[in-house]
Amino acid sequence: MKKDFLKYQAQTTPHPLGLEVSHAQGSYIHTTDGQSHLDFVAGVSACTLGHSHPKIVQAIKDQAEKYLHVMVYGEYAQQPAVELTKLLAENLPDGLNKTYLVNSGTEAIEGALKLARRATGRTQILAAHQAYHGNTMGSLSLMDFEERVQPFRPLVGDIAHIKFNDTSQLSDITVQTAAVILETIQGGAGFIEPQNDYLKKVKARCEETGALLILDEIQPGFGRTGKLFGFQNYEVVPDILVMGKGMGGGLPIGAFTASEELMDLLSDNPKLGHITTFGGNPLIAASALTTLQELLHSQLIPDTLQKETLFRKHLKHPLIQEIRGRGLMLAALMKNSEIADRVVLEAKDRGLILFWLLFEKRAVRLTPPLTISSEEIVKGCGIIVDILNEIAAE
Ligand SMILES: Cc1ncc(COP(=O)(O)O)c(C=O)c1O
């Protein structure tokens, strides 16, 4: 299978990890060679309830027997999407009560950028250095990483950058600014949390200037940081909230949420301000709805904080400089990137799945399913520490 994977399927890097997947259940991915791999990555923060959670599988089966795609987004009332957007509104602060469902995180970012320009009549978007918001043209244009964006110029215009957590640059937000877009916790940059009320200060400056605050919760959202959404840890409410990844319970989804007043601008003057065929797809919405219900009706969200403590307790080693992040959005910062590389690759051979971050190359990603057990955390941390002991002894 790997030979055909490399030959026929377009690749993103010259050296993919290339595990040959047979099936996956709970915290484990099983490969065609009969090996089991404990998953500390969860499809890059996507498999919130672990692999093939029985309630999600049942919801998908039940919906598949009723109907699949019946119409483009926005024309027909379909129960899974209606219930999902209603439950979201009931669990979000006032002002975040209308959700547009799309197919991926990056598409949700595109929708949010369009909404901000439409709502303010302004064009400038401010994004953060080392931010990642996706890879379609608009999202890519937000990325301040010359090597990755240069081959694709010209990008979307009127985008400038500020440094995350640097309040001296808040004056860059002006009456020209349509929106400031930030990841609530910066992912690819190294799981960097906002410090010293940074997000509150950004929001205050946005209010002064009439700019909108867009928070990208595609990674921290859906319970990973001890709250349903990461922003709820920092006493701030965005004007537009963007979500994806862990929302879908293992199926592809994205969404952006705003007030009714803002969101209605996309359906009027001009109407069809954003269009998608498959957004709100009933199968995917059923999976997302079940994920959200399970998160809200269990202890999984608060438990992420106890699980964080367990990771921090069992990942003490002189070659680990720091554990960054919150809840189950953690990154272990190694002394250097060579050590991080070896840990990821050697863990793979010992039945533990780890992964890198996009920009911070010293980091090893620790974003397991929220359903991971204490025993599984201790077991995986033991494998990491064993590898580090061997490296230290060389
Ligand atoms: C913070 C953030 N925003 C946006 C995206 C893009 O999401 P997608 O890959 O679903 O388009 C990602 C994906 O890694 C992400 O982590």
PDBQT file of the ligand as one rigid body, heavy atoms in Angstrom, charges set to zero:
ROOT
HETATM    1  C1  LIG A 401      -5.137  27.245  13.942  1.00  0.00    +0.000 C 
HETATM    2  C2  LIG A 401      -5.493  26.648  12.620  1.00  0.00    +0.000 A 
HETATM    3  N1  LIG A 401      -6.218  27.349  11.756  1.00  0.00    +0.000 NA
HETATM    4  C3  LIG A 401      -6.580  26.848  10.565  1.00  0.00    +0.000 A 
HETATM    5  C4  LIG A 401      -6.227  25.571  10.189  1.00  0.00    +0.000 A 
HETATM    6  C5  LIG A 401      -6.669  25.033   8.855  1.00  0.00    +0.000 C 
HETATM    7  O1  LIG A 401      -7.614  24.036   9.014  1.00  0.00    +0.000 OA
HETATM    8  P1  LIG A 401      -7.861  22.987   7.820  1.00  0.00    +0.000 P 
HETATM    9  O2  LIG A 401      -6.605  22.169   7.698  1.00  0.00    +0.000 OA
HETATM   10  O3  LIG A 401      -9.057  22.187   8.269  1.00  0.00    +0.000 OA
HETATM   11  O4  LIG A 401      -8.128  23.769   6.603  1.00  0.00    +0.000 OA
HETATM   12  C6  LIG A 401      -5.460  24.798  11.067  1.00  0.00    +0.000 A 
HETATM   13  C7  LIG A 401      -5.021  23.451  10.669  1.00  0.00    +0.000 C 
HETATM   14  O5  LIG A 401      -4.011  22.956  11.096  1.00  0.00    +0.000 OA
HETATM   15  C8  LIG A 401      -5.092  25.343  12.316  1.00  0.00    +0.000 A 
HETATM   16  O6  LIG A 401      -4.364  24.642  13.191  1.00  0.00    +0.000 OA
ENDROOT
TORSDOF 0
